[in-house]
Amino acid sequence: MYQHKKWLAELIDIPTKKIMRKSPADDLQEQWYQKHKADMTQMSMIDISSQFNISPYLAKKTYNRIQEELGDLIFSEKFQQSKKDYLQWLTENQAVLLDKGKSIAELAVQFKKTEGQIRRARAKLREILQIPKVKDQNQTWLLANQEILLNPKLSKEEAAIRLAIESSQVYKKRGELKKLLKIPHHNDLVQAWRLDNQEILLSLHLTIPEIAKRLDRSEKYIVKNRMILRRFLGMTKQDQVRSWLVEHQAELETLSTEKIQEKYNIGQHMIQRYRNLLIQLKQNENE
């Protein structure tokens, strides 16, 4: 190729590039190389750059020259070889690395590597073998088994048997599936029910049995959810009563007991109690 280029240049009268003489700087560089060559033989490119305070470019050039003189691979060739060796190691150990029965920590000890290196090795293997990520595998499993997980007629134990998992995992898997399908959590549904029915649930003038009947729930359930709702709203029953008194003060002071009974369906004794509490509230404000 070079001879052809030289012949073509002479044919069309283009002067060929002259070989430049070595500069003093080149001589100094060569002297430096020969002086430190023995020390650099066992060094890496990074070590050469750090030890002699030279640029990565010069360190790489020096490293490659040493390797060529030793009949060894230059930096880029070693890099490619290390990649091949790594891929071969992954292939030879893929069964162990992808064994779900072994933890990251156990594999790190077995292969004398860090846990981070093991994680990266597993990820690389999945990429090479086109194995879905653990998260994707879990989502696929959840969707494939959603009929069992969301079946309200199956007990936790029955669902576990059908899914071939521990019964303690059923609730967790069910929660993950609902999150994936964006199905509201049971607690969120109950809270929405409380807020939708708070007027009846927190009624001051309905008895617990009356509230339970209207909302089609047990009395025990009503008592429990009343307490939870009041806590959520940051109020007590006394706060409710005080608020009602202030709101209906004019009616309590001007309307007859019969009129209030008819309007709010409140018993006579409760009306009298409210009037007494209103008097106490006004006295406290005046003190």
C-alpha positions in Angstrom: 0.0 0.0 0.0 2.8 2.4 1.0 4.8 1.6 -2.2 1.7 2.2 -4.4 1.1 5.5 -2.7 4.7 6.5 -3.2 4.6 5.5 -7.0 1.4 7.4 -7.5 2.8 10.5 -5.8 5.9 10.4 -8.1 3.7 9.9 -11.2 1.7 13.1 -10.6 4.6 15.1 -9.2 3.3 15.3 -5.6 6.2 15.5 -3.1 6.2 12.7 -0.6 6.2 13.6 3.1 9.7 13.7 4.4 10.7 11.8 7.5 11.2 14.4 10.2 14.3 14.3 12.4 13.9 13.6 16.0 13.6 16.6 18.2 15.5 17.1 21.5 12.2 16.4 23.3 11.9 13.0 21.5 15.5 12.2 22.7 14.6 13.2 26.3 11.4 11.1 26.1 13.3 8.1 24.9 15.9 8.5 27.6 13.1 8.7 30.2 11.5 5.6 28.8 14.7 3.6 28.9 15.5 4.8 32.4 12.1 3.7 33.9 11.2 0.8 31.6 12.2 -1.8 34.1 10.1 -0.2 36.8 7.0 0.1 34.5 7.1 -3.5 33.2 4.8 -4.7 36.0 2.7 -1.6 36.2 -0.8 -1.0 34.8 -1.6 2.0 32.6 -3.2 3.8 35.6 -0.2 3.1 37.8 2.2 4.6 35.1 0.1 7.7 34.8 -0.1 8.1 38.6 3.4 7.2 39.5 5.1 9.4 36.9 2.5 12.1 36.8 1.9 11.9 33.0 -1.3 12.1 31.0 -3.4 9.0 30.3 -2.6 9.3 26.6 1.2 9.1 27.2 0.7 6.4 29.9 -1.3 4.3 27.4 1.3 4.9 24.7 4.1 3.9 27.0 2.2 0.9 28.3 1.5 -0.4 24.8 5.1 0.0 23.8 6.3 -2.1 26.8 3.7 -4.8 26.1 4.7 -5.0 22.4 8.4 -5.3 23.4 7.5 -8.1 25.8 5.4 -9.8 23.1 2.2 -9.3 25.2 -1.2 -7.8 24.3 -1.6 -4.0 24.2 -4.2 -2.2 26.4 -7.1 -2.4 23.9 -6.4 -6.1 23.2 -6.3 -6.9 26.9 -9.5 -5.0 27.4 -11.2 -7.1 24.7 -9.7 -10.3 26.1 -10.9 -9.5 29.6 -14.5 -9.0 28.2 -14.2 -12.4 26.5 -12.9 -14.0 29.7 -15.8 -12.4 31.7 -18.4 -13.6 29.3 -16.9 -17.1 29.4 -17.0 -17.0 33.2 -20.6 -16.0 33.2 -21.5 -18.8 30.8 -19.6 -21.4 32.7 -21.2 -20.4 36.1 -24.7 -19.3 34.9 -26.5 -22.2 36.7 -25.0 -21.2 40.0 -25.3 -17.5 39.5 -29.0 -17.7 38.7 -29.8 -20.3 41.4 -32.7 -18.7 43.3 -31.8 -20.8 46.3 -28.5 -18.9 46.8 -28.3 -15.4 48.2 -26.1 -12.6 46.9 -24.0 -12.8 50.0 -23.4 -16.6 49.6 -22.4 -16.2 45.9 -20.1 -13.4 46.8 -18.2 -15.6 49.2 -18.2 -18.5 46.8 -16.7 -16.6 43.9 -14.6 -14.2 46.1 -16.3 -11.1 44.7 -18.3 -8.2 46.1 -22.1 -8.3 46.3 -22.2 -5.5 43.8 -20.2 -7.6 41.3 -22.5 -10.5 41.8 -25.6 -8.4 41.2 -24.1 -7.0 38.0 -23.1 -10.5 36.9 -26.7 -11.7 37.4 -28.1 -8.7 35.5 -25.7 -9.3 32.6 -26.6 -13.0 32.4 -30.3 -12.1 32.3 -29.6 -9.7 29.5 -27.5 -12.2 27.5 -30.1 -15.0 28.1 -33.0 -12.6 27.6 -34.5 -13.6 30.9 -37.1 -11.1 32.2 -36.2 -9.1 35.3 -37.4 -10.4 38.7 -39.9 -7.5 38.9 -41.3 -8.4 35.4 -41.4 -12.1 36.3 -43.4 -11.3 39.5 -45.9 -9.1 37.6 -46.4 -11.8 35.0 -47.1 -14.3 37.9 -49.5 -12.0 39.6 -51.5 -11.4 36.5 -51.6 -15.1 35.6 -52.9 -15.9 39.1 -55.2 -12.9 39.7 -58.4 -15.1 39.6 -57.2 -17.1 42.6 -55.7 -14.1 44.5 -58.8 -12.0 44.2 -61.3 -14.8 44.8 -63.2 -13.8 48.0 -64.5 -17.3 48.5 -61.1 -18.8 49.0 -59.4 -18.8 52.4 -55.8 -17.8 52.8 -54.8 -21.5 53.2 -56.8 -22.6 50.1 -55.3 -19.9 48.0 -51.8 -20.8 49.2 -52.3 -24.5 48.2 -53.5 -23.6 44.7 -50.6 -21.1 44.2 -48.0 -23.5 45.7 -46.8 -20.8 48.1 -46.7 -20.2 51.9 -50.0 -19.1 53.4 -48.1 -16.1 54.9 -47.4 -14.8 51.4 -51.0 -14.7 50.2 -51.9 -11.3 51.7 -48.6 -9.8 50.4 -49.2 -11.1 46.9 -52.8 -10.0 46.9 -51.7 -6.5 47.9 -49.1 -6.4 45.2 -51.7 -7.4 42.6 -54.2 -4.8 43.7 -51.5 -2.2 43.5 -50.5 -3.4 40.0 -54.2 -3.3 38.9 -54.8 0.0 40.7 -57.5 -1.5 42.9 -58.1 0.5 46.0 -56.8 -1.1 49.2 -59.5 -2.4 51.7 -58.5 0.3 54.2 -59.0 3.0 51.6 -62.4 1.6 50.7 -63.5 1.6 54.3 -62.3 5.2 54.8 -64.2 6.3 51.8 -67.3 4.6 53.2 -66.8 6.5 56.6 -66.5 9.9 54.9 -69.5 9.2 52.6 -71.7 8.3 55.6 -70.2 10.6 58.2 -73.4 12.6 58.7 -75.3 9.5 59.8 -72.3 7.8 61.5 -71.6 10.9 63.7 -75.2 11.8 64.3 -75.9 13.0 67.8 -79.6 12.2 67.7 -79.6 8.6 66.4 -78.9 5.7 68.6 -76.2 3.1 67.8 -78.8 0.5 66.8 -80.6 3.0 64.5 -77.3 3.9 62.8 -76.4 0.2 62.4 -79.7 -0.5 60.8 -79.5 2.4 58.4 -76.0 1.6 57.3 -76.5 -2.2 57.4 -73.6 -2.9 59.7 -73.2 -4.4 63.2 -73.4 -2.2 66.2 -69.9 -3.1 67.1 -68.7 -2.0 63.7 -70.5 1.3 64.0 -68.9 2.1 67.4 -65.4 1.2 66.1 -65.7 3.3 62.9 -67.3 6.2 64.7 -64.2 6.4 66.9 -61.8 6.1 63.9 -63.7 8.8 62.0 -63.7 11.2 64.9 -60.0 10.6 65.3 -59.4 11.2 61.6 -61.4 14.5 61.7 -59.7 15.6 64.9 -62.8 16.0 66.9 -64.5 14.6 70.0 -68.2 14.0 70.8 -68.0 17.1 73.0 -66.7 19.2 70.1 -69.7 18.0 68.1 -72.2 18.9 70.8 -70.6 22.3 71.3 -70.7 23.0 67.5 -74.4 22.0 67.3 -75.3 24.2 70.2 -73.6 27.2 68.7 -75.3 26.5 65.3 -78.7 26.1 66.8 -78.5 28.6 69.7 -81.2 30.9 68.4 -83.7 28.0 68.0 -82.9 26.6 71.5 -83.6 30.0 73.0 -86.7 31.0 71.0 -88.5 27.9 69.8 -90.7 25.7 72.1 -89.6 22.2 73.1 -92.4 20.7 70.9 -91.2 22.7 67.8 -87.6 21.5 68.3 -88.7 17.9 68.8 -90.7 18.0 65.6 -87.9 19.7 63.6 -84.9 17.6 64.8 -86.6 14.5 66.1 -84.9 15.0 69.5 -86.3 13.8 72.9 -87.5 16.3 75.5 -84.8 15.3 78.0 -82.1 15.9 75.3 -83.5 19.3 74.5 -83.4 20.3 78.1 -79.8 19.0 78.4 -78.8 21.1 75.4 -80.4 24.2 76.9 -78.5 23.7 80.2 -75.2 23.2 78.3 -75.8 26.3 76.3 -76.3 28.3 79.5 -73.0 26.9 80.9 -71.2 27.7 77.6 -72.4 31.3 77.7 -71.4 31.7 81.4 -67.9 30.3 80.6 -67.5 32.9 77.8 -68.5 35.7 80.1 -66.1 34.8 82.8 
